[in-house]
Amino acid sequence: MFVAVARKAGPFSALAYALGPDAVLRLPGWFGDFLLDAEQVRAQLPAAEETLALTGAQRRDAVELVLTRRTSTCAEKAVNEA
């Protein structure tokens, strides 16, 4: 299971940032917004599972990207609020 959290941001933004544009394009819908009927779910599920099946270095890199982005976003906010 892959979980990404972005405080005060859309959770899909963190996931998209970690996965990268090529992987995000393989997911159904547009920026995490999608509505599928049962037949469409069955058709799209294998590609979505493959896209999200991160292991080893891919998983480590994705987590690092989310954490780096989260840290830089918090730092930017602190500078802007000062």
Backbone atoms as SQL, in Angstrom:
CREATE TABLE atoms (id INTEGER PRIMARY KEY, chain TEXT, resi INTEGER, resn TEXT, atom TEXT, x REAL, y REAL, z REAL);
INSERT INTO atoms VALUES
  (1, 'A', 1, 'MET', 'N', 0.847, -1.177, 0.000),
  (2, 'A', 1, 'MET', 'CA', 0.000, 0.000, 0.000),
  (3, 'A', 1, 'MET', 'C', 0.891, 1.237, 0.000),
  (4, 'A', 2, 'PHE', 'N', 0.518, 2.213, -0.796),
  (5, 'A', 2, 'PHE', 'CA', 1.240, 3.483, -0.853),
  (6, 'A', 2, 'PHE', 'C', 0.313, 4.580, -0.351),
  (7, 'A', 3, 'VAL', 'N', 0.778, 5.325, 0.624),
  (8, 'A', 3, 'VAL', 'CA', -0.020, 6.415, 1.172),
  (9, 'A', 3, 'VAL', 'C', 0.828, 7.676, 1.150),
  (10, 'A', 4, 'ALA', 'N', 0.256, 8.752, 0.651),
  (11, 'A', 4, 'ALA', 'CA', 0.940, 10.046, 0.643),
  (12, 'A', 4, 'ALA', 'C', -0.001, 11.082, 1.232),
  (13, 'A', 5, 'VAL', 'N', 0.548, 11.927, 2.074),
  (14, 'A', 5, 'VAL', 'CA', -0.265, 12.953, 2.723),
  (15, 'A', 5, 'VAL', 'C', 0.342, 14.315, 2.435),
  (16, 'A', 6, 'ALA', 'N', -0.502, 15.253, 2.091),
  (17, 'A', 6, 'ALA', 'CA', -0.052, 16.623, 1.854),
  (18, 'A', 6, 'ALA', 'C', -0.931, 17.540, 2.689),
  (19, 'A', 7, 'ARG', 'N', -0.388, 18.077, 3.763),
  (20, 'A', 7, 'ARG', 'CA', -1.151, 18.949, 4.637),
  (21, 'A', 7, 'ARG', 'C', -1.506, 20.229, 3.892),
  (22, 'A', 8, 'LYS', 'N', -2.752, 20.601, 3.974),
  (23, 'A', 8, 'LYS', 'CA', -3.261, 21.815, 3.322),
  (24, 'A', 8, 'LYS', 'C', -3.053, 21.783, 1.811),
  (25, 'A', 9, 'ALA', 'N', -3.093, 20.605, 1.267),
  (26, 'A', 9, 'ALA', 'CA', -3.014, 20.441, -0.188),
  (27, 'A', 9, 'ALA', 'C', -3.802, 19.193, -0.534),
  (28, 'A', 10, 'GLY', 'N', -4.144, 19.060, -1.781),
  (29, 'A', 10, 'GLY', 'CA', -4.867, 17.872, -2.197),
  (30, 'A', 10, 'GLY', 'C', -3.983, 16.644, -2.110),
  (31, 'A', 11, 'PRO', 'N', -4.487, 15.554, -1.550),
  (32, 'A', 11, 'PRO', 'CA', -3.678, 14.337, -1.454),
  (33, 'A', 11, 'PRO', 'C', -3.254, 13.805, -2.815),
  (34, 'A', 12, 'PHE', 'N', -4.091, 14.032, -3.817),
  (35, 'A', 12, 'PHE', 'CA', -3.701, 13.567, -5.142),
  (36, 'A', 12, 'PHE', 'C', -2.494, 14.339, -5.657),
  (37, 'A', 13, 'SER', 'N', -2.335, 15.580, -5.268),
  (38, 'A', 13, 'SER', 'CA', -1.169, 16.364, -5.686),
  (39, 'A', 13, 'SER', 'C', 0.124, 15.711, -5.218),
  (40, 'A', 14, 'ALA', 'N', 0.137, 15.242, -3.977),
  (41, 'A', 14, 'ALA', 'CA', 1.327, 14.569, -3.453),
  (42, 'A', 14, 'ALA', 'C', 1.592, 13.277, -4.216),
  (43, 'A', 15, 'LEU', 'N', 0.537, 12.515, -4.460),
  (44, 'A', 15, 'LEU', 'CA', 0.695, 11.265, -5.201),
  (45, 'A', 15, 'LEU', 'C', 1.189, 11.537, -6.615),
  (46, 'A', 16, 'ALA', 'N', 0.595, 12.509, -7.286),
  (47, 'A', 16, 'ALA', 'CA', 1.003, 12.844, -8.652),
  (48, 'A', 16, 'ALA', 'C', 2.453, 13.302, -8.693),
  (49, 'A', 17, 'TYR', 'N', 2.860, 14.098, -7.722),
  (50, 'A', 17, 'TYR', 'CA', 4.238, 14.581, -7.654),
  (51, 'A', 17, 'TYR', 'C', 5.195, 13.407, -7.487),
  (52, 'A', 18, 'ALA', 'N', 4.828, 12.460, -6.625),
  (53, 'A', 18, 'ALA', 'CA', 5.691, 11.312, -6.363),
  (54, 'A', 18, 'ALA', 'C', 5.750, 10.355, -7.544),
  (55, 'A', 19, 'LEU', 'N', 4.626, 10.144, -8.207),
  (56, 'A', 19, 'LEU', 'CA', 4.590, 9.200, -9.325),
  (57, 'A', 19, 'LEU', 'C', 5.227, 9.759, -10.591),
  (58, 'A', 20, 'GLY', 'N', 5.075, 11.039, -10.805),
  (59, 'A', 20, 'GLY', 'CA', 5.595, 11.652, -12.018),
  (60, 'A', 20, 'GLY', 'C', 4.553, 11.674, -13.117),
  (61, 'A', 21, 'PRO', 'N', 4.761, 12.509, -14.118),
  (62, 'A', 21, 'PRO', 'CA', 3.734, 12.722, -15.147),
  (63, 'A', 21, 'PRO', 'C', 3.407, 11.489, -15.970),
  (64, 'A', 22, 'ASP', 'N', 4.385, 10.674, -16.307),
  (65, 'A', 22, 'ASP', 'CA', 4.099, 9.500, -17.137),
  (66, 'A', 22, 'ASP', 'C', 3.164, 8.526, -16.431),
  (67, 'A', 23, 'ALA', 'N', 3.417, 8.286, -15.147),
  (68, 'A', 23, 'ALA', 'CA', 2.571, 7.365, -14.383),
  (69, 'A', 23, 'ALA', 'C', 1.178, 7.954, -14.172),
  (70, 'A', 24, 'VAL', 'N', 1.105, 9.239, -13.891),
  (71, 'A', 24, 'VAL', 'CA', -0.194, 9.873, -13.645),
  (72, 'A', 24, 'VAL', 'C', -1.084, 9.788, -14.882),
  (73, 'A', 25, 'LEU', 'N', -0.492, 9.890, -16.042),
  (74, 'A', 25, 'LEU', 'CA', -1.272, 9.794, -17.282),
  (75, 'A', 25, 'LEU', 'C', -1.882, 8.407, -17.477),
  (76, 'A', 26, 'ARG', 'N', -1.326, 7.393, -16.819),
  (77, 'A', 26, 'ARG', 'CA', -1.882, 6.038, -16.924),
  (78, 'A', 26, 'ARG', 'C', -3.050, 5.810, -15.972),
  (79, 'A', 27, 'LEU', 'N', -3.291, 6.734, -15.057),
  (80, 'A', 27, 'LEU', 'CA', -4.417, 6.601, -14.132),
  (81, 'A', 27, 'LEU', 'C', -5.690, 7.117, -14.792),
  (82, 'A', 28, 'PRO', 'N', -6.832, 6.541, -14.422),
  (83, 'A', 28, 'PRO', 'CA', -8.089, 7.023, -15.015),
  (84, 'A', 28, 'PRO', 'C', -8.451, 8.404, -14.469),
  (85, 'A', 29, 'GLY', 'N', -9.225, 9.143, -15.219),
  (86, 'A', 29, 'GLY', 'CA', -9.701, 10.440, -14.747),
  (87, 'A', 29, 'GLY', 'C', -8.695, 11.550, -14.966),
  (88, 'A', 30, 'TRP', 'N', -8.949, 12.639, -14.273),
  (89, 'A', 30, 'TRP', 'CA', -8.127, 13.843, -14.414),
  (90, 'A', 30, 'TRP', 'C', -7.802, 14.364, -13.033),
  (91, 'A', 31, 'PHE', 'N', -6.550, 14.297, -12.643),
  (92, 'A', 31, 'PHE', 'CA', -6.086, 14.771, -11.341),
  (93, 'A', 31, 'PHE', 'C', -6.879, 14.179, -10.180),
  (94, 'A', 32, 'GLY', 'N', -7.118, 12.877, -10.258),
  (95, 'A', 32, 'GLY', 'CA', -7.771, 12.191, -9.149),
  (96, 'A', 32, 'GLY', 'C', -9.280, 12.258, -9.152),
  (97, 'A', 33, 'ASP', 'N', -9.861, 13.006, -10.071),
  (98, 'A', 33, 'ASP', 'CA', -11.324, 13.093, -10.158),
  (99, 'A', 33, 'ASP', 'C', -11.812, 12.163, -11.256),
  (100, 'A', 34, 'PHE', 'N', -12.538, 11.143, -10.839),
  (101, 'A', 34, 'PHE', 'CA', -13.099, 10.246, -11.833),
  (102, 'A', 34, 'PHE', 'C', -14.327, 9.558, -11.259),
  (103, 'A', 35, 'LEU', 'N', -15.194, 9.207, -12.141),
  (104, 'A', 35, 'LEU', 'CA', -16.406, 8.487, -11.784),
  (105, 'A', 35, 'LEU', 'C', -16.568, 7.393, -12.826),
  (106, 'A', 36, 'LEU', 'N', -16.471, 6.151, -12.374),
  (107, 'A', 36, 'LEU', 'CA', -16.512, 5.029, -13.288),
  (108, 'A', 36, 'LEU', 'C', -17.648, 4.091, -12.914),
  (109, 'A', 37, 'ASP', 'N', -18.281, 3.515, -13.933),
  (110, 'A', 37, 'ASP', 'CA', -19.257, 2.473, -13.636),
  (111, 'A', 37, 'ASP', 'C', -18.495, 1.154, -13.448),
  (112, 'A', 38, 'ALA', 'N', -19.200, 0.083, -13.080),
  (113, 'A', 38, 'ALA', 'CA', -18.553, -1.186, -12.754),
  (114, 'A', 38, 'ALA', 'C', -17.729, -1.732, -13.920),
  (115, 'A', 39, 'GLU', 'N', -18.249, -1.625, -15.118),
  (116, 'A', 39, 'GLU', 'CA', -17.518, -2.129, -16.287),
  (117, 'A', 39, 'GLU', 'C', -16.233, -1.340, -16.520),
  (118, 'A', 40, 'GLN', 'N', -16.305, -0.028, -16.361),
  (119, 'A', 40, 'GLN', 'CA', -15.112, 0.809, -16.529),
  (120, 'A', 40, 'GLN', 'C', -14.081, 0.529, -15.435),
  (121, 'A', 41, 'VAL', 'N', -14.533, 0.265, -14.213),
  (122, 'A', 41, 'VAL', 'CA', -13.607, -0.082, -13.125),
  (123, 'A', 41, 'VAL', 'C', -12.856, -1.355, -13.495),
  (124, 'A', 42, 'ARG', 'N', -13.585, -2.378, -13.946),
  (125, 'A', 42, 'ARG', 'CA', -12.934, -3.635, -14.331),
  (126, 'A', 42, 'ARG', 'C', -11.921, -3.404, -15.450),
  (127, 'A', 43, 'ALA', 'N', -12.234, -2.529, -16.373),
  (128, 'A', 43, 'ALA', 'CA', -11.319, -2.255, -17.489),
  (129, 'A', 43, 'ALA', 'C', -10.092, -1.459, -17.056),
  (130, 'A', 44, 'GLN', 'N', -10.271, -0.499, -16.137),
  (131, 'A', 44, 'GLN', 'CA', -9.183, 0.398, -15.727),
  (132, 'A', 44, 'GLN', 'C', -8.341, -0.140, -14.581),
  (133, 'A', 45, 'LEU', 'N', -8.876, -1.054, -13.790),
  (134, 'A', 45, 'LEU', 'CA', -8.199, -1.516, -12.578),
  (135, 'A', 45, 'LEU', 'C', -6.806, -2.091, -12.822),
  (136, 'A', 46, 'PRO', 'N', -6.591, -2.960, -13.804),
  (137, 'A', 46, 'PRO', 'CA', -5.238, -3.498, -13.991),
  (138, 'A', 46, 'PRO', 'C', -4.185, -2.416, -14.238),
  (139, 'A', 47, 'ALA', 'N', -4.497, -1.434, -15.058),
  (140, 'A', 47, 'ALA', 'CA', -3.538, -0.361, -15.338),
  (141, 'A', 47, 'ALA', 'C', -3.279, 0.485, -14.100),
  (142, 'A', 48, 'ALA', 'N', -4.332, 0.761, -13.329),
  (143, 'A', 48, 'ALA', 'CA', -4.164, 1.547, -12.103),
  (144, 'A', 48, 'ALA', 'C', -3.322, 0.786, -11.087),
  (145, 'A', 49, 'GLU', 'N', -3.577, -0.512, -10.927),
  (146, 'A', 49, 'GLU', 'CA', -2.789, -1.315, -9.983),
  (147, 'A', 49, 'GLU', 'C', -1.332, -1.381, -10.401),
  (148, 'A', 50, 'GLU', 'N', -1.099, -1.527, -11.688),
  (149, 'A', 50, 'GLU', 'CA', 0.282, -1.564, -12.188),
  (150, 'A', 50, 'GLU', 'C', 0.995, -0.237, -11.940),
  (151, 'A', 51, 'THR', 'N', 0.302, 0.859, -12.159),
  (152, 'A', 51, 'THR', 'CA', 0.879, 2.183, -11.953),
  (153, 'A', 51, 'THR', 'C', 1.233, 2.417, -10.485),
  (154, 'A', 52, 'LEU', 'N', 0.395, 1.928, -9.598),
  (155, 'A', 52, 'LEU', 'CA', 0.591, 2.169, -8.161),
  (156, 'A', 52, 'LEU', 'C', 1.434, 1.105, -7.468),
  (157, 'A', 53, 'ALA', 'N', 1.851, 0.075, -8.180),
  (158, 'A', 53, 'ALA', 'CA', 2.633, -1.009, -7.586),
  (159, 'A', 53, 'ALA', 'C', 4.113, -0.626, -7.542),
  (160, 'A', 54, 'LEU', 'N', 4.445, 0.225, -6.618),
  (161, 'A', 54, 'LEU', 'CA', 5.824, 0.687, -6.475),
  (162, 'A', 54, 'LEU', 'C', 6.569, -0.224, -5.509),
  (163, 'A', 55, 'THR', 'N', 7.767, -0.623, -5.886),
  (164, 'A', 55, 'THR', 'CA', 8.595, -1.446, -5.010),
  (165, 'A', 55, 'THR', 'C', 10.029, -0.941, -5.058),
  (166, 'A', 56, 'GLY', 'N', 10.799, -1.339, -4.074),
  (167, 'A', 56, 'GLY', 'CA', 12.230, -1.053, -4.060),
  (168, 'A', 56, 'GLY', 'C', 12.563, 0.408, -4.230),
  (169, 'A', 57, 'ALA', 'N', 13.438, 0.664, -5.195),
  (170, 'A', 57, 'ALA', 'CA', 13.937, 2.024, -5.422),
  (171, 'A', 57, 'ALA', 'C', 12.824, 2.972, -5.864),
  (172, 'A', 58, 'GLN', 'N', 11.875, 2.476, -6.669),
  (173, 'A', 58, 'GLN', 'CA', 10.760, 3.342, -7.093),
  (174, 'A', 58, 'GLN', 'C', 9.979, 3.837, -5.892),
  (175, 'A', 59, 'ARG', 'N', 9.688, 2.942, -4.967),
  (176, 'A', 59, 'ARG', 'CA', 8.920, 3.302, -3.774),
  (177, 'A', 59, 'ARG', 'C', 9.706, 4.282, -2.902),
  (178, 'A', 60, 'ARG', 'N', 10.986, 3.997, -2.694),
  (179, 'A', 60, 'ARG', 'CA', 11.835, 4.877, -1.890),
  (180, 'A', 60, 'ARG', 'C', 11.910, 6.273, -2.505),
  (181, 'A', 61, 'ASP', 'N', 12.087, 6.331, -3.821),
  (182, 'A', 61, 'ASP', 'CA', 12.173, 7.620, -4.503),
  (183, 'A', 61, 'ASP', 'C', 10.859, 8.395, -4.405),
  (184, 'A', 62, 'ALA', 'N', 9.742, 7.697, -4.544),
  (185, 'A', 62, 'ALA', 'CA', 8.434, 8.358, -4.445),
  (186, 'A', 62, 'ALA', 'C', 8.223, 8.938, -3.050),
  (187, 'A', 63, 'VAL', 'N', 8.543, 8.157, -2.030),
  (188, 'A', 63, 'VAL', 'CA', 8.391, 8.649, -0.656),
  (189, 'A', 63, 'VAL', 'C', 9.302, 9.846, -0.424),
  (190, 'A', 64, 'GLU', 'N', 10.529, 9.776, -0.916),
  (191, 'A', 64, 'GLU', 'CA', 11.476, 10.885, -0.758),
  (192, 'A', 64, 'GLU', 'C', 10.961, 12.152, -1.449),
  (193, 'A', 65, 'LEU', 'N', 10.385, 12.008, -2.623),
  (194, 'A', 65, 'LEU', 'CA', 9.830, 13.169, -3.325),
  (195, 'A', 65, 'LEU', 'C', 8.696, 13.816, -2.535),
  (196, 'A', 66, 'VAL', 'N', 7.810, 12.998, -1.984),
  (197, 'A', 66, 'VAL', 'CA', 6.703, 13.538, -1.194),
  (198, 'A', 66, 'VAL', 'C', 7.247, 14.260, 0.029),
  (199, 'A', 67, 'LEU', 'N', 8.180, 13.645, 0.727),
  (200, 'A', 67, 'LEU', 'CA', 8.726, 14.264, 1.935),
  (201, 'A', 67, 'LEU', 'C', 9.495, 15.537, 1.611),
  (202, 'A', 68, 'THR', 'N', 10.256, 15.539, 0.519),
  (203, 'A', 68, 'THR', 'CA', 11.003, 16.730, 0.107),
  (204, 'A', 68, 'THR', 'C', 10.052, 17.856, -0.261),
  (205, 'A', 69, 'ARG', 'N', 9.024, 17.525, -1.012),
  (206, 'A', 69, 'ARG', 'CA', 8.043, 18.538, -1.424),
  (207, 'A', 69, 'ARG', 'C', 7.313, 19.105, -0.219),
  (208, 'A', 70, 'ARG', 'N', 6.946, 18.221, 0.710),
  (209, 'A', 70, 'ARG', 'CA', 6.229, 18.664, 1.901),
  (210, 'A', 70, 'ARG', 'C', 7.105, 19.616, 2.717),
  (211, 'A', 71, 'THR', 'N', 8.380, 19.278, 2.882),
  (212, 'A', 71, 'THR', 'CA', 9.296, 20.118, 3.640),
  (213, 'A', 71, 'THR', 'C', 9.503, 21.457, 2.955),
  (214, 'A', 72, 'SER', 'N', 9.691, 21.449, 1.625),
  (215, 'A', 72, 'SER', 'CA', 9.923, 22.709, 0.920),
  (216, 'A', 72, 'SER', 'C', 8.663, 23.571, 0.918),
  (217, 'A', 73, 'THR', 'N', 7.485, 22.949, 0.835),
  (218, 'A', 73, 'THR', 'CA', 6.231, 23.705, 0.874),
  (219, 'A', 73, 'THR', 'C', 6.057, 24.375, 2.226),
  (220, 'A', 74, 'CYS', 'N', 6.352, 23.650, 3.303),
  (221, 'A', 74, 'CYS', 'CA', 6.243, 24.232, 4.643),
  (222, 'A', 74, 'CYS', 'C', 7.245, 25.360, 4.811),
  (223, 'A', 75, 'ALA', 'N', 8.455, 25.194, 4.295),
  (224, 'A', 75, 'ALA', 'CA', 9.461, 26.256, 4.401),
  (225, 'A', 75, 'ALA', 'C', 9.048, 27.484, 3.617),
  (226, 'A', 76, 'GLU', 'N', 8.498, 27.277, 2.407),
  (227, 'A', 76, 'GLU', 'CA', 8.036, 28.402, 1.598),
  (228, 'A', 76, 'GLU', 'C', 6.921, 29.158, 2.307),
  (229, 'A', 77, 'LYS', 'N', 6.017, 28.431, 2.926),
  (230, 'A', 77, 'LYS', 'CA', 4.916, 29.062, 3.634),
  (231, 'A', 77, 'LYS', 'C', 5.435, 29.878, 4.811),
  (232, 'A', 78, 'ALA', 'N', 6.393, 29.343, 5.545),
  (233, 'A', 78, 'ALA', 'CA', 6.962, 30.053, 6.681),
  (234, 'A', 78, 'ALA', 'C', 7.634, 31.345, 6.239),
  (235, 'A', 79, 'VAL', 'N', 8.335, 31.298, 5.125),
  (236, 'A', 79, 'VAL', 'CA', 9.012, 32.502, 4.599),
  (237, 'A', 79, 'VAL', 'C', 7.959, 33.522, 4.157),
  (238, 'A', 80, 'ASN', 'N', 6.917, 33.074, 3.493),
  (239, 'A', 80, 'ASN', 'CA', 5.875, 33.986, 3.024),
  (240, 'A', 80, 'ASN', 'C', 5.096, 34.624, 4.152),
  (241, 'A', 81, 'GLU', 'N', 4.945, 33.887, 5.252),
  (242, 'A', 81, 'GLU', 'CA', 4.187, 34.425, 6.397),
  (243, 'A', 81, 'GLU', 'C', 5.027, 35.364, 7.249),
  (244, 'A', 82, 'ALA', 'N', 6.338, 35.308, 7.108),
  (245, 'A', 82, 'ALA', 'CA', 7.224, 36.144, 7.942),
  (246, 'A', 82, 'ALA', 'C', 7.245, 37.583, 7.492);
